Amino acid sequence: MNLSLSRKSDPEKTAREAIRKRNWKKALEYYEQQLKSNERDFALWNLVGDLHASNKSITQAMESWRHALEGFSLEGLYDSVLGIGRKMLRYSPEEEDTNLLLAEAYLGMEYYADCLATFRSYLKLAAHRSEPDMKSLFKKVIECDIRHAHLLDEIRSLYKESGIEDVELERTVEAYLQRKLEEPESLPATDESGDSDIIESTVEPGSRTGFETQEGRDGLAMLGGTKDMSDEEDVNVIRPSFEAPSYDFNTAPSLDSDFEVPVEDVQDELPAGEGKDHYDLGVVYTEMSLWDAAISEYENARRDPTYRYKSTLGLANCYQNMNDLQRALNLLEAERKSSADAGEDNSELHFQLGEVHELLGNLSEALECFKTIRGHSSPRGQADEKIREIQGKMGSADHGSEHSDDDTNPFRGQD
């Protein structure tokens, strides 16, 4: 249940204020105390890990993240496992068993190519391989309906490289592979999209690791994402347990999905001004690249009508950084209509909307957005520069005449 800050206990308000002021030590005192009575609150363990990492206490961060990782893994919350596991590997790539847990999470989400690639990373990094854990993974793999021939070949190769000494399991795996390869509907090694190679998923510091799309029934995930936390940019943080809305962030919708922005209940609105603390915290979390925590705060801030517009831009920015571009697009489009009906200045919204259209490859739509605010200067850039960049991409030869037409318009840059 969502509660306003005015109804929170004083210690939690103090801890949240400490986070806003980047006083990590003070915030940790409160949340670590909470863990003593909530040891199975794995989202809280994850938040404590993030705070330790921000405080440059990486050893303590890894210990807290491991509690969260193992807990979410046991509960089958695979998206949470992936988010935490990626963070751990960025700080400590030699965390060999983390790769194994990630492989199981990918398998549970039917991202089979990524499962196999991550398991290969485990084989490369593990100083002491766990045969029981490897056998368990292969038993789960052969329960799946994997159809791509090149993935089946990779399973055979990985089993040989694993060094598992179990004749019965080896026969079972080989029988599974033969059966799948002989099925008439088995897919060729190279499909129409050309995805014929297993992507190596060893995570390097600063690499991009968020989901973008899912192709085919075998879950060939294309990995992209953001950067690291603090000085690095992304941590794929799991939302803290307080005031967290229920969203499913494990997969981004396709670029032509029909995602609709949820409609808030009017009765759930906050009184004017009470969204400020939520919005300010959202900004802090955004600067730390704690996207899910920022989303939670922006969602609460949007319940305050006086902060709805700013919070919507912040929320869309989070989705944009999480590569959930269609969600960001729909959110901004809905807000554009709302703000236009209210007669508000939405220049910043048009700039951000243009950016999202450009990232989606909708160059004509992006150009229109930037032309609407020609001459506008945003913290994100200059509208005129974006117009020139996009026209260059489109190979436009008549942008000069378009300039002259718009320059005579006294209402230039207004909606």
Secondary structure, 3 states (H helix, E strand, C coil): CCCCHHHCCHHHHHHHHHHHCCCHHHHHHHHHHHHHHCCCCHHHHHHHHHHHHHCCCHHHHHHHHHHHHHHHHHHCCHHHHHHHHHHHHHHCCCCHHHHHHHHHHHHHCCCHHHHHHHHHHHHHHCCCCCHHHHHHHHHHHCCCCCCEHHHHHHHHHHHHHHCCCCHHHHHHHHHHHHHHHHCCCCECCCCCCCCCCCCCCCCCCCCCCEEEEEECCCCEEEEECCCCCCCCCCCCCCCCCCCCCCCCCCCCCCCCCCCCCCCCCHHHCCCCCCCHHHHHHHHHHHHCCCHHHHHHHHHHHCCCHHHHHHHHHHHHHHHHHCCCHHHHHHHHHHHHHHHHHCCCCCHHHHHHHHHHHHHHCCHHHHHHHHHHCCCCEECCEEHHHHHHHHHHHHCCCCHHHHHHHHHCCCCCCCC
